[in-house]
């Protein structure tokens, strides 16, 4: 039998695995890096960041009106008020050129002229492409038992000479003027008044070729006066008509001594009068109501589905009526 010589104090030589693991991990990390993570160019920043948004002037170039007194606009463009504007005499704003948009920006144009004089916004003769909106024109004229007097403007918005063409007034309130509120051409000159209010003027409240969603109260003459009138309320304190139109639809008109609604064609309208010839007068009336305690409530050539809440009728041809 052979003899094995075993030294119990001497262990066999084994590889140092602990010391080799970091080397293997480092080699593995380099070998697994994708090429896309390697540097592709300079790391130096290109420079300070530049603004990317457009300024308001670039989006909508507009000119601020900083005057608090009389202003004349002589160049086409877009303008806006930055404060209330007041005058003691004459016109407050004169538009003297075509192609002007005027944003009252919620501010008020007023006058203390006594007696009343000038116009809140005056359009020079024969202008075109005008837009006015979003503000107030105020005077101090009052109605004293049918007599209009006091300080302020003669008219809120008016023109001199030839009437303007392609003109729009929206979101403007006018009060306390001796003659007219918003006064433009009423037939074929493409004038539009929308969402406006007029209170206490000695003459016509609102006049334009098209009037919609507007109110004119306490007027000395016709309150609403236009070619095509819709969704409006007009009240004349004297002998004018509440609503006077070629075509009136969805309107309410009243007058103290005139006609409540006077139109060639009236649809879904209500006319009231205390002492005029009739509450509602039309060549062709459909689904309208007239109210007059004494006298004619409805006067029409043709009436369809109309009703006299009080008063009598003078109708040539009736349809669907008692």
Secondary structure, 3 states (H helix, E strand, C coil): CCCCCCCCCCCCCCCCHHHHHHHHHHHHHHHHCCHHHCCCCCCCCCCCCCCCCCCHHHHCCCEEECCCCCEEECCCEEEEECCCEEECCCCCEEECCCCEEEECCCCEEEECCCCCCCEEEEECCCCEEEEEEEEEEECCCEEECCEEECCCCCEEEEECCCCCEEEEEEEEEEEEECCCCEECCCCCCCEEEECCEEEEECCCCEEEEEEECCEEEEECCCCEEEEEEECCEEEECCCCCCEEEEEEECCEEEECCCCCEEEEEEECCEEEECCCCEEEEEEEEECCEEEEEEEEEEEEEEEECCEEEEEEEEEEEEECCC
